[in-house]
């Protein structure tokens, strides 16, 4: 019974650690993709490179999906979110 209690106590911590690791990998992927877009002279929409990485690090898959939809999806509007 003590082992089950210990496992149940540590389970939320393990889930949070896993989510943090996933967010780090998503942020690294976003950083690499934003750098590749910059090298290809493709402008980033809405915000700059560092802000996208920060957003993805904080929000995880939601921020990553927003980045993808804005920069790579066929649904994007080329005139929308353009920084001046």
Secondary structure, DSSP 8 states (H G I E B T S, - for coil): -HHHHHHHHHHHHHHHHHHHHHHHHHHHHHHHHHHHHHHTT---BSS-HHHHHHHHHHHTHHHHHHHHHHHT-TT--TTTTB--
